[in-house]
Amino acid sequence: MLQLEAYLGLPEVLRLIEEKLGAGVWRCDAGGQMQWSRGFFWLLGLDPHAVTPSYAEIQRRVHPDDRRPNSDPGELMTDRSLLDGEFRIVRPNGALRWIHCHTEVLLDSAGEPECILGIAVDITAQRRLHQTLRIDAERYSALTQVAGGLLWIGSSDGRITALPNGEKRPESHRFFGKGWVELLHAEEREAALRSWTTSAETGRPYSVEHRLRQPDNTYRWHRCSAVPVTNGDGSIREWMGVSIDVHQEKLSVPHAATSRLTGAQLRAARGILNWSVKQLAARTGISSAIIRRLEEYNDAPQMPDGAMEILHRVFSDAGVEFLFPAGGKPGVRPR
């Protein structure tokens, strides 16, 4: 570095730093007189040939909400906070910029304060990025609060590494690592692990329903869904999932063969699939006239068991599920 200094003059180094870093330098002596570098004029959006450097001029450019109390520039020697830290400035053209200012008091040969030196850097881009990250973090926090189940983050080998909203669920620690596997009911464990292996290998979303053992050793049905979070090159970094308790829902849906379809369910099912009456008739072999007559009822119309089973099967194969809750009206949804 000492050899390099012989080839570089201070003006060249200062110009390079200011241009490349978006920086500026200012100096204020004990009497309050200031000098600004060309870069500092640029930061404030001012013309070096039209403006005289002064503390008052800086204060005029500082955003009203960030201004310090009116002070004498001589106080900069004892109160560096007057021009130290982050604050916004408003350029003459109305542009808003964030700058970060570092200050240092320089002493004379007698050890007395001689001047204060400041270096200001434009940090507008960093502040905008920080704001974006803050908004994303707040949205993520809100998501963890409104999620209707236990959120989890896992690795591709099936280990759960984090539970974003698990702090309010004392029993959630049971899921960490591969502890969730031991909580699966024996009858669903193999299928759930096989489905997870397939998703981890292919990157396809994971979605299964299974029973999980509770702290009191009973089992409740849960619907577990997850999607991969990828790196820039498309490789999977981790998985984000949610496990939702659907026990009551599962218990309130008897087998379709024991429940009578209503006309309202038939209309809704056709609407979900965007099928016409003729299309449904073609798929079931039931005449269009009979289908129209069945759909006129809001409750369960009289129909042969064979026709009801055909309608159940055709709609089920097309991805529609009929709901028959113990209390409330029968419903329908995509499966």
N, C-alpha and C positions, 0 to 999 in steps of 0.2 A: 504494500500500500504506500509506503514511503517513496518508493521509486515511481509509482503512478502519480503521486502528487506533483512530481516535477514536470509532468506533461499536461496536467489539467489545472486550469485556473479556476478560482472560485466562481466567477460569473458563469463559465460554461457548466460547472457542476450544478449550480443553483438552477439555471435554466432547464437543464435536463431533468432534474428532480421535479421541478414544478410542472413541467409539461407532461411527464409520464405518470405522475401520481396525482395530478389535480391538486396541487398544494400551493401555498403562499407563505411568505415570511413577513413579520412585522417587528418593529423595534420601538420601544418607548423609553425615553430617558427620565431622569428624576424630575425634570421640570414639566413633564407631560407632552413633550414634543415627540411626534411619531414619524417613522419612515416605513414605507411599504415596498415590498418587492413587486415586480411586474405581475407575478402569479397571484399575489393577494388582491391587487386591483381586479384581476380577472375573476377571482372567486366572488367578489362583491358586484361584479358587472359594471365596474366604473372605469372611466377614461383617465389614464395616468396624467394626461395633459389638461384635464378640466377640473380635477378634484384635488384638494389639498388633504393629505393624510391627517386624520385626527380621530380621537376616541369618540367624539360626538358623531362623526360621520359613520363610524361603525355602528353605534347605537341606533342611528336612523335606519340602517339596513337590517338590524336584528328584528325578527318577528315580534310583534307587541306582546305576545304571551310568553316570550322567552327573555325579555329584557330584564336586566338587573336594575335595582333602584338607581336613580340619578346619582352619579358619583363624580368626584374630581379625578381626572386621569392620573394625577399624582398618586392616587390611592392604589393604583395597580401594583406598586412596589410592595405594599403590605397586604393587599387583598387580591391575590391572583385569580380568585373565583370570578372576578368581573369579566374576564375574557378567557376562562378556562373551561374545558368540557365540551359538551355537545349542545348546539342550538341551531335554530333555523334563521336564515337570512332571506330577505326578499329583494331581488335585484330590481333596478329601475324599470325593467320591462315586465315586472310582475312575476317572474319565475321564482319558485320557491326551491331553496337548496338547503340541505343539511351540511353543516361543517363541524369538524372536531378540532378543537384548538388545544395545543400543548404549550405551556409557558414555563419559562425558567428565568430566575433573577440572576444576573451576572454581577459579580463584585469587582471593585477596583483593587489596586495594589494594597490599599489600607484595609481591605476587608469590608468596605462599605458598599451598599447597593449602588451600582452605577446605572444600570438599565434593566429592562425586562425584555426578553426575547420570546416571541411567539411563533409557532408553526401551525398553520391551519390546513386541514385536508378536507376535500369534498367527500362526504360519505353518503351522499344521496342514494346511490345505487344500493349500498349495504343496508340503509334504513328501509328502502322499499322491499328488499328481500326479507329483512327481518319482519316487516309488517305482514308480508305474505305468509311466512312461516308461523307467525303468531296467530293469524286468522285460521290457518289450517289446524294448528294445535287446539284452538278453541272449538272448532267444528268437531275435531276428533273427540275432545272431552265431552261435548254435547252428545255425540253419537253413543259414547259409552253409557251415558245416563238414560237415554231413551231406548236403548236396545232392550228388547223383551226377554233376553236370555243372558247366558254367561259368555262373554267375548273371550276369545283365546287366540294366541299367536303361537304357531308351531313350526318346527323344522320339517324338512322333507322326509326325515327318518321316523316321523311320528311322535316326536317329543314335544310336549307343550312347554314353551319357554316363558310365556307371560300371560297374565290374566288382567287386561286393562280395567275391568270393572269388578274384579274379584275381591276388593278390599272390604266390601259390605257383606260378603258371604264367607263366614268363618270356615265353612267346610270346603271352600274352593281349592285349598292347598292340596287336596287329594288328587287333583287332576294333573299336577305338575309332572314333568318328565313323561314317563309312560304309565303313570298311575291310573290314568283314565281307562286303560285296557282292563285292569283288574276290576273296575267298577261295572263293566259291561255284563249284561246277563249272558249266561253260558249259551243260551239258544241263539243269540244274535252276534256273539263275539267273532266267530269265524267269518261271517258275511261282512261285518263292519271292517275287519282288518283287510279282507280281500278287496273291498271297495276302496279302502284308503291306499293300498299298494298300487292299485290301478291308477288312481288319481295322481299319486306321487310320481309315477313313471310317465304318465301321458300329459299331465298338467291340466286335465279336465276337472271342472268343479266337483267337489265331494258333497254328497247329500245322502244321508241314511237316517232311518228311524230305528231306535233301539231302546232297550230299558237300561237304566242306570241305578246302581245300588245307592240308597240314601244312608245318611248317618244312622238311622234307626234300623238298617238292614232290610227295609222294604225296597221295592223297585218301582220306578216311575218311567213312563215313556218320554223320550226326548227326540226332537228332530235336530240333527247336527248337520250344518252346511258350512262349507269353506271354499275359498277361492285362492289361487296362488298370487303372490306378490313377486313380480319379476324384476330382474336387473336390466340395465340398458341393453344387454346382449340377448335378452329373452330368457336367460336361465332363471330358475326359481330361487329366490332368496329366502322366502318363508311363506307360510300360509296364514291367512286371517279367517277365523271361523266364529260361529256362534252356535251355542247349544240351547235350544228352547224347550221348555217343559210343555208337552202336548198330551199329558196323561188324561186330563178330563176330555179332551177332544177325541182321543182314541176310544175312550170308554163310551162316549155318546154316539158313536157311529157303528151301529150293529151291521152285520153282514147284509149286503144289498139284497140277497135272495129273500130275506125275512121282512123287507120293508116295501111299502107300496109307493110307486112313483106318483107324483102329482103333476097336474097339467102345467103348473107354474114351473116346475123343475124341467119338464121337457122343453118348454119355450126358452128357458134360460140356457139349457145345455146346447140347444141349436144356435143360440146367439153367441155363445163362447166359441163355437166351431165355425160360425158364419155359414151354417148349412141352411139351405132352403128346405121346405117341406118335401119337395120332390127328391132332393138329394138324400134326405133321411129315409124316405120310402124306398129308394133304390138300394140303400145299404141294409135295410131290415126286411124287405119283402112285405112290409105292412103297407096297405094302400094309403095314398095321400088323404083320402076322405076320412079314414079312421084316425090318422094322426091329427088332422085338424080338429076332429071331434074330441079327441083326448085332450088336446091343448086348450079347449074351451073351459076346462075345469081348473080352478085354482087349487082344489083339494085333490084327493086321489080318486080318479074315475074307475069305473068297473072295466076291467080288461082281463082276458085270459092270462093265466100264469105264464104260458108259453110266450105270449107277446111281451109281457113285462121282462122276462128273462132275456129276450132278444134285444130289447131296448137297452137294458143294463149292459149287456155284453158289448154292443156296438159302441155305445158312448164310452165305456171303460177302455176299450181298445183304442179309441181316438184321444184318450187322455183327459177324460172328464170324470170327476168323482162326485157322487151323490151323498149328501149328509143328512142324517136323521137324528138330530139331537134329542136327548130325553126331554128337555124342556125347550120350547121355541119351535119356529117353523122349519120344515125341511129346507135344505139348501143345496147348492151346487157350486163346484169350483174346479179350476184346472188342476190336474194332479201333477 
